[in-house]
Amino acid sequence: MWALRTSSWKPLGVASRFVRKVRTASGAVAVQVVTRRGRQVERVEHVGSAHTDAELALLLAAARERLFPGHGVLDLGDLPVVPARMDEVADWTGEPELPLQPATPAAGGRPAAVSAGGRVVGTSADLLWAVLTSA
């Protein structure tokens, strides 16, 4: 009986496909269909770049059709539709608004932003114990 033996054989992993939105250097939003196997990106299909919310909605619909070609839509009645918005895509092209230096530590080594600290008023375990003991 013949068997293929190789030391470099690795399992292929699970392939997944999804739609992603990426901000471009020009400020537009690129819509892409990505195919990944495990942690490796195998293929990126560029659907298009949107400059308005309407263009983004059209490109997302086209990307979903590429992702699931020929799939019908199950009629679930009147469901709220969340419109696609350009503002929801992170914009990493501009200068950071916050300084990148760490905050100066206050007394006790904590950053000044949280130097007041927090106080635990109660936990769910305390509330559960109070209910159980009062019964």
C-alpha positions as CSV (number, residue, x, y, z in Angstrom):
1,M,0.0,0.0,0.0
2,W,1.3,3.4,-1.0
3,A,1.2,6.4,1.3
4,L,2.3,10.0,0.8
5,R,4.6,11.1,3.6
6,T,6.1,14.5,3.9
7,S,7.6,16.4,6.8
8,S,6.2,19.7,5.6
9,W,2.6,18.7,5.6
10,K,0.4,21.0,7.6
11,P,-3.4,21.1,8.0
12,L,-5.0,23.7,5.8
13,G,-7.3,25.1,8.5
14,V,-10.7,26.6,8.1
15,A,-11.3,29.1,5.2
16,S,-13.5,32.1,6.0
17,R,-14.7,34.9,3.7
18,F,-16.0,38.2,4.9
19,V,-16.5,41.8,3.8
20,R,-14.3,44.5,5.3
21,K,-14.3,48.3,5.0
22,V,-10.9,50.1,5.0
23,R,-10.2,53.8,5.0
24,T,-7.8,54.8,2.1
25,A,-5.2,57.4,2.1
26,S,-7.5,59.8,0.1
27,G,-10.2,59.5,2.8
28,A,-12.5,57.2,0.8
29,V,-13.7,53.9,2.2
30,A,-12.6,50.8,0.3
31,V,-14.9,47.8,0.4
32,Q,-13.1,44.4,0.1
33,V,-14.1,40.7,0.1
34,V,-11.3,38.9,2.1
35,T,-10.6,35.1,2.1
36,R,-8.6,33.8,5.0
37,R,-7.3,30.4,5.8
38,G,-6.4,30.2,9.4
39,R,-4.5,33.4,10.1
40,Q,-3.2,33.9,6.6
41,V,-5.0,36.1,4.1
42,E,-5.3,34.2,0.9
43,R,-7.1,36.6,-1.3
44,V,-8.5,40.2,-1.3
45,E,-11.0,41.2,-3.9
46,H,-11.4,45.0,-4.1
47,V,-15.1,45.8,-4.8
48,G,-14.7,49.6,-5.0
49,S,-14.1,52.8,-3.1
50,A,-16.9,55.0,-1.7
51,H,-16.9,58.7,-1.1
52,T,-20.5,59.0,0.2
53,D,-22.9,57.0,2.3
54,A,-25.0,56.1,-0.7
55,E,-22.0,54.8,-2.6
56,L,-20.9,52.8,0.5
57,A,-24.4,51.2,0.7
58,L,-24.2,50.1,-3.0
59,L,-20.7,48.7,-2.6
60,L,-21.6,46.7,0.5
61,A,-24.6,45.2,-1.3
62,A,-22.3,44.3,-4.3
63,A,-19.8,42.8,-1.9
64,R,-22.5,40.7,-0.1
65,E,-23.5,39.4,-3.6
66,R,-19.9,38.4,-4.3
67,L,-19.6,36.8,-0.9
68,F,-22.8,34.7,-1.3
69,P,-23.5,34.5,-5.1
70,G,-27.0,33.3,-5.9
71,H,-28.3,33.3,-2.3
72,G,-31.8,34.5,-1.9
73,V,-33.1,36.6,0.9
74,L,-35.3,35.2,3.6
75,D,-38.3,37.5,4.1
76,L,-38.5,38.2,7.8
77,G,-41.0,41.0,7.5
78,D,-40.3,44.6,8.4
79,L,-36.9,44.7,10.2
80,P,-35.1,48.0,11.0
81,V,-32.4,48.6,8.5
82,V,-29.2,50.3,9.7
83,P,-27.8,52.4,6.9
84,A,-24.1,52.2,6.1
85,R,-22.2,55.3,7.2
86,M,-18.8,56.6,6.3
87,D,-18.3,57.9,9.8
88,E,-18.3,54.3,11.2
89,V,-15.0,53.4,9.5
90,A,-11.9,54.4,11.4
91,D,-9.8,57.2,9.8
92,W,-6.1,56.6,10.5
93,T,-4.9,59.0,7.7
94,G,-4.8,62.2,9.8
95,E,-2.7,63.4,12.7
96,P,-3.6,61.9,16.1
97,E,-5.7,64.2,18.2
98,L,-4.3,63.1,21.5
99,P,-0.6,63.4,22.4
100,L,1.2,60.0,22.3
101,Q,3.3,60.8,25.4
102,P,2.2,58.8,28.5
103,A,0.4,60.7,31.2
104,T,2.6,61.9,34.1
105,P,2.1,59.6,37.1
106,A,0.5,61.1,40.2
107,A,1.1,60.0,43.8
108,G,1.2,56.2,44.0
109,G,2.3,55.7,40.5
110,R,-1.1,56.0,38.9
111,P,-1.7,58.2,35.8
112,A,-3.3,61.6,36.6
113,A,-6.4,60.7,34.6
114,V,-7.3,57.9,37.1
115,S,-5.6,59.2,40.3
116,A,-8.9,59.6,42.1
117,G,-9.4,55.8,41.8
118,G,-12.6,53.9,42.1
119,R,-14.7,52.5,44.9
120,V,-16.5,49.3,44.8
121,V,-20.0,49.8,46.2
122,G,-21.2,46.2,45.9
123,T,-20.9,43.2,43.7
124,S,-23.5,40.8,42.3
125,A,-22.2,38.1,44.8
126,D,-23.0,40.4,47.8
127,L,-26.5,41.1,46.4
128,L,-27.1,37.3,45.9
129,W,-25.9,36.6,49.4
130,A,-28.1,39.3,50.9
131,V,-31.1,37.8,49.0
132,L,-30.3,34.2,50.1
133,T,-29.8,35.1,53.7
134,S,-33.0,37.2,53.9
135,A,-35.2,34.3,52.7
